[in-house]
Amino acid sequence: MSINGALNSAVSGLSAQATAMAVIADNLANSETYGYKAVSTSFSTLVTEQMSGNSYSSGGVRATPRQAVGGQGLIESSNSSTHLALDGNGMFACTDSVDGNVLYFTRNGEFSINQDGYMVNGSHYLQGWELDQNGNVAVSNANSASSLSPINLSAFNSSAAATDEVGIQANLPASATVGDTFTTAVEVYDSLGTAHTVSVTWEKTAANEWSASFSDPTLATDNGTTTGTISGGPITIQFDGDGLLDSYTPNPASIGITGWTTGASDSTIAIDLGTAGKTDGLTQYAPDADDDIQVSVKTISQNGLQYGTMNGVEILKNGTVVAHYDNGDEVAIYKIPVATFPNYNGLTLNRDGFYEQTYGSGNYTLNEAGTGSAGEVSGSSLEASTVDTADEFSKMIVSQQAYSAASQMISTCDDMYDDLMSAVR
């Protein structure tokens, strides 16, 4: 009966518009949710029978929610260095526990550091590749979940480096007499980051010839406390008649320090006194007549680092996590991969904006940010919701009108049934 068909169509219209209104409400509720992707409603006709020239069978309508998971939201700046956004395709990979092996994916980069030092978004742990000391990914199969580990900044909360190179640029006074000695202090660090002082004694042994010998190290904060035993030296230094370095023996020169009282590992330190014929190291010129006869030190360089604690992180466009320390050290410790999919809309949405891989999405591929189809990582940034509130309000008005029309159709069908029943009686 056509009235019954009309009633069924109206009921399906109510159901479809109710779905559309729920989608609109959800979009508006998440208009400020970072990484949220607006859901749209697709309507399609339901057909019960094939139409003919003298009959019509109503079918109604069906509403299907559709989410553009791979859509790009506006990237907004943030005052947190651990907040991330993706500029382009891809998603961040996370697990729901420290030891989890199931990956979840999100565009919401609102990560923070928890009490254990992990970068987390709620209960999910951001995954990354660990880097070796040269800043390279330390795994071979970088596309497997097993290649990833939770990014734990507490494992790198301090740094120190032993001195293994010392460069000295100084002028030894040509007016000194044979047998004169001068002392220069050089600061070095052991492998634990403790500062020590090594004294270099310069002795003029002949015309255009000097000798450099080294004393046992002492604590930088207490020169009366010997902290190790030195070996190596003395170094014999020759100058030409123009005051330029001619040679030094042995070359290369080095010293060793053993028995650190701090418990540090033994040290081997290369000594660079410059290049023969140049002024980039030692020279021998006479000081001004009014100046004291002394060794004039221009620079003493060394590559060690005092113990320092982490005071911040920086995340580069290629996903590299760089730890900054208060001793000036900067170390690349992780690289954040970007997961890409053949079909982002095939992902299954879980809570808190995290998605799971499905057969429809295809398998993920882990990429370095900015390579292939993967987008770049923006540190200190967040991706805004893709919801357009003005557009949602327009859809809400249209949906409300359609819902009212379907309600009116049900009322009309009810009146027609009443008229039919009256006629039968």
C-alpha positions in Angstrom: 0.0 0.0 0.0 1.4 3.4 -1.0 0.4 5.0 2.4 2.5 2.4 4.2 5.4 3.0 1.8 5.2 6.8 2.4 5.2 6.1 6.2 8.3 3.9 5.9 10.0 6.5 3.8 9.2 9.2 6.4 10.5 7.0 9.2 13.8 6.3 7.3 14.0 10.1 6.8 13.7 10.7 10.5 16.4 8.1 11.2 18.7 9.5 8.6 18.3 13.1 9.8 18.8 12.0 13.4 22.1 10.4 12.3 23.1 13.6 10.5 22.2 15.7 13.5 24.3 13.4 15.7 27.2 13.8 13.3 26.8 17.6 13.4 26.6 17.6 17.2 29.8 15.5 17.4 31.6 17.8 15.0 30.7 20.9 16.9 31.6 19.3 20.2 35.1 18.5 18.8 35.7 21.9 17.0 38.5 22.6 19.4 39.9 19.0 19.6 43.4 18.9 18.2 43.8 16.4 15.3 40.0 15.8 15.0 38.8 15.1 11.5 35.3 16.4 10.7 32.7 13.7 9.9 30.2 14.3 7.0 26.9 12.5 6.3 26.4 10.8 3.0 22.7 10.1 2.0 21.7 7.3 -0.4 18.4 6.1 -1.7 16.9 2.8 -0.6 15.0 0.9 -3.4 12.6 -1.9 -2.6 11.1 -2.6 -6.1 11.8 -1.5 -9.6 9.6 1.3 -10.7 7.2 0.9 -13.7 5.1 3.2 -15.7 2.0 2.9 -13.5 3.4 2.2 -10.1 5.9 3.5 -7.6 7.4 1.8 -4.6 9.0 4.1 -2.1 12.2 3.0 -0.4 13.4 5.9 1.7 16.9 7.0 2.6 20.0 5.8 4.4 22.6 7.9 6.1 26.3 6.9 6.2 28.8 8.9 8.2 32.1 9.5 6.5 35.3 10.8 8.0 38.2 12.3 6.1 40.9 10.9 8.3 43.8 12.1 6.1 42.5 15.7 6.0 44.9 18.5 6.9 44.0 20.9 9.7 45.4 24.3 10.3 48.8 24.1 12.1 48.9 26.3 15.2 51.9 27.3 17.2 52.3 26.0 20.8 54.5 27.0 23.8 55.3 23.3 24.5 58.3 21.8 22.7 56.8 18.3 22.9 53.6 19.3 21.0 53.8 18.0 17.4 51.9 18.5 14.2 52.2 16.9 10.8 52.4 19.1 7.8 51.3 16.7 5.1 50.3 13.0 4.9 50.8 10.5 7.7 50.2 9.8 11.4 52.2 9.4 14.6 52.6 5.8 15.8 51.9 5.0 19.5 51.3 2.1 21.8 48.9 1.9 24.7 51.6 0.7 27.2 55.4 0.9 27.6 55.7 -2.8 26.4 52.8 -2.7 24.0 53.4 -4.2 20.5 50.1 -3.1 18.8 50.4 0.2 17.1 47.8 2.9 17.2 47.9 6.0 15.0 46.9 9.6 15.5 47.2 13.1 14.1 46.7 14.6 17.6 50.3 15.6 18.6 49.4 16.9 22.1 52.2 15.0 23.7 53.7 15.7 27.1 56.4 14.1 29.3 55.0 11.9 32.1 56.6 11.3 35.5 58.7 8.5 34.1 60.1 10.6 31.3 58.1 9.2 28.4 56.4 11.3 25.7 52.7 10.4 26.0 49.3 11.5 24.8 46.9 10.4 27.5 47.6 6.7 28.0 49.4 6.3 24.6 53.2 6.3 24.3 54.8 8.0 21.3 57.1 5.6 19.4 60.4 6.4 17.7 63.6 4.9 16.4 66.6 5.1 18.7 69.7 6.8 17.2 73.3 5.8 17.6 76.1 8.1 18.6 76.4 9.4 15.0 72.7 10.3 14.8 71.8 7.3 12.6 68.8 5.0 13.1 70.2 2.1 15.1 68.0 -0.7 13.6 68.1 -2.6 10.3 64.4 -3.3 9.6 62.9 0.2 10.2 59.4 -0.7 8.9 58.5 -3.1 11.6 56.9 -2.4 14.9 59.7 -4.1 16.7 62.1 -1.4 15.4 60.3 1.2 17.5 60.6 1.9 21.2 58.8 4.4 23.5 60.5 7.8 23.5 62.0 8.0 27.0 63.7 11.3 27.7 64.7 10.3 31.3 67.2 7.8 29.8 69.1 10.9 28.4 68.6 13.4 31.3 72.3 14.1 31.7 75.5 14.2 29.6 79.3 14.3 30.0 82.2 13.7 27.7 85.8 13.0 28.3 88.4 15.3 26.8 90.4 13.5 24.1 91.7 16.5 22.1 93.4 19.7 23.3 94.6 22.5 21.0 96.9 25.2 22.2 97.5 28.5 20.4 100.1 30.6 22.2 103.3 32.6 21.8 106.5 31.5 23.6 108.7 34.5 24.3 111.7 34.6 22.0 113.5 36.9 24.5 113.5 34.2 27.2 116.9 32.8 28.1 117.8 29.1 28.0 116.5 27.4 31.2 113.6 29.8 31.7 110.3 28.0 32.5 106.7 29.1 32.3 103.5 27.4 33.3 100.1 27.3 31.6 97.0 25.6 33.1 94.8 23.4 30.8 91.3 22.3 31.9 90.3 18.7 30.9 87.3 16.6 31.7 87.2 12.9 32.7 84.5 10.5 31.3 82.2 11.4 34.3 82.3 15.1 33.4 84.5 16.2 36.3 86.8 19.1 35.6 90.5 18.8 36.3 93.5 21.0 35.7 96.7 19.8 34.0 99.7 22.2 34.2 101.9 22.5 31.1 105.5 23.6 31.9 107.3 25.3 29.0 111.1 25.3 29.2 113.4 27.0 26.8 116.1 24.4 26.1 118.1 26.1 23.3 117.8 28.8 20.7 114.5 28.3 18.8 113.9 25.1 20.9 111.4 24.5 23.8 110.2 21.5 25.8 106.6 21.0 27.1 106.0 18.7 30.0 102.8 17.9 31.8 101.9 17.5 35.5 99.5 15.1 37.1 96.0 16.4 37.0 94.4 18.1 40.0 90.8 18.8 40.8 89.7 22.1 39.1 88.0 23.2 42.3 91.0 22.3 44.6 94.4 22.5 43.0 95.9 20.7 46.1 94.1 17.4 45.3 95.8 15.2 42.8 93.2 13.2 40.8 95.3 10.9 38.5 98.6 9.9 37.1 99.8 11.4 33.8 102.0 9.7 31.2 103.5 11.1 28.0 105.8 14.0 27.2 107.9 15.9 27.3 107.3 17.3 23.8 110.3 18.9 22.0 109.3 22.0 20.0 111.4 23.6 17.2 110.9 27.0 15.7 112.4 28.5 12.5 114.2 31.8 12.3 110.9 33.7 11.5 109.3 32.6 14.8 107.0 30.1 13.1 106.6 26.5 14.3 109.0 24.2 12.5 108.2 20.8 14.1 107.4 19.1 17.4 108.4 15.6 18.5 106.6 13.3 18.9 104.0 14.2 16.3 101.2 13.4 16.8 101.7 14.1 20.5 99.5 12.8 23.2 99.3 12.2 27.0 97.5 9.6 29.0 95.8 9.8 32.4 95.2 6.7 34.5 93.9 6.1 38.0 91.3 8.8 38.1 90.3 9.2 41.7 86.7 10.0 40.5 86.4 6.4 39.2 86.3 7.6 35.6 87.8 5.6 32.7 91.4 6.2 31.7 91.9 9.1 29.3 94.1 9.5 26.2 94.3 13.1 25.0 95.8 14.2 21.7 97.8 17.5 21.9 97.7 19.8 18.8 100.4 22.5 18.9 99.6 23.8 15.4 100.8 23.4 11.8 104.4 23.9 10.7 105.0 27.3 9.0 101.7 28.7 10.2 100.4 30.7 13.1 97.5 28.5 14.0 99.3 27.0 17.0 102.6 27.9 18.7 104.8 30.8 17.7 108.0 32.3 19.0 108.1 36.1 18.9 109.6 38.6 21.2 107.1 40.5 23.4 107.1 44.3 23.5 109.9 45.9 25.5 107.4 47.1 28.1 105.7 43.7 28.5 106.7 41.0 30.9 108.5 38.0 29.5 105.8 35.3 29.6 103.9 32.8 27.6 101.0 34.6 25.9 98.1 32.2 25.5 95.6 33.1 22.8 93.3 30.1 23.0 93.2 26.7 24.6 90.5 24.5 23.1 89.3 21.1 24.3 86.3 18.9 23.4 85.3 17.6 26.8 82.0 18.4 28.5 81.3 18.9 32.1 78.4 17.0 33.6 75.1 18.6 32.5 71.4 18.0 32.9 68.8 18.1 30.2 67.0 21.5 30.1 64.9 21.0 27.0 64.2 19.1 23.8 63.8 20.3 20.2 62.1 18.3 17.5 63.2 18.9 13.9 61.2 18.8 10.7 62.6 15.3 9.9 61.4 14.0 13.2 64.8 14.0 15.0 64.5 14.6 18.8 67.4 16.7 20.0 68.1 16.9 23.7 69.6 20.1 25.0 71.8 20.2 28.1 72.8 23.0 30.4 76.5 22.4 29.6 75.8 23.4 26.0 75.7 19.8 24.7 73.1 18.9 22.0 72.5 15.2 21.3 70.1 13.6 18.7 68.5 10.7 20.6 65.4 9.6 18.7 63.8 10.0 15.3 60.0 10.0 15.1 58.7 8.1 12.1 55.6 9.0 10.1 53.2 6.1 9.3 51.4 6.3 5.9 48.5 4.2 4.6 47.1 3.4 1.2 43.6 4.3 2.5 43.4 6.5 5.6 39.6 6.4 5.6 39.7 2.6 6.1 41.2 3.1 9.6 39.0 2.2 12.6 38.6 5.1 15.1 39.1 4.3 18.8 38.9 6.7 21.7 40.9 9.9 22.1 41.5 10.2 18.4 43.6 7.1 17.9 43.0 4.7 15.0 43.8 1.1 14.3 44.9 -0.5 11.0 42.3 -2.6 9.2 42.1 -4.6 6.0 40.5 -1.6 4.4 43.2 0.8 5.3 46.0 -1.4 4.0 49.3 -1.9 5.8 51.2 1.0 7.3 54.7 2.1 6.1 57.0 3.8 8.5 58.8 6.7 6.8 61.3 9.4 7.8 59.4 12.6 8.0 59.6 14.7 4.8 60.5 11.7 2.6 58.2 10.1 0.0 54.6 10.9 0.7 55.2 11.5 4.4 54.7 15.0 5.8 57.1 17.0 7.9 57.0 17.2 11.6 56.4 20.7 13.1 57.6 21.0 16.7 56.0 23.3 19.2 52.8 23.1 17.1 49.4 21.4 17.0 47.0 20.5 14.2 43.6 22.1 14.7 40.3 20.4 14.1 39.1 20.4 10.5 35.5 21.3 11.7 34.1 24.4 10.1 31.5 25.6 12.6 29.8 27.9 10.2 29.3 25.1 7.8 28.1 22.8 10.6 25.4 25.3 11.6 24.2 25.5 8.0 23.9 21.8 7.8 22.1 21.7 11.1 19.4 24.1 9.8 18.9 22.0 6.7 18.8 18.8 8.7 16.3 20.3 11.1 14.0 21.3 8.3 14.2 17.8 6.7 13.5 16.2 10.1 10.4 18.4 10.5 9.2 17.6 7.0 9.6 13.8 7.7 7.6 14.3 11.0 4.9 16.1 9.1 4.7 13.3 6.6 4.1 10.8 9.4 1.3 13.0 10.8 -0.2 13.2 7.3 0.0 9.4 6.8 -1.7 9.0 10.2 -4.6 11.3 9.1 -4.9 9.3 5.9 -5.1 6.0 7.8 -7.9 7.6 10.0 -9.8 8.6 6.9 -9.5 5.1 5.5 -10.7 3.5 8.6 -13.6 5.8 8.8 -14.6 4.9 5.3 -14.4 1.2 6.1 -16.7 1.6 9.1 
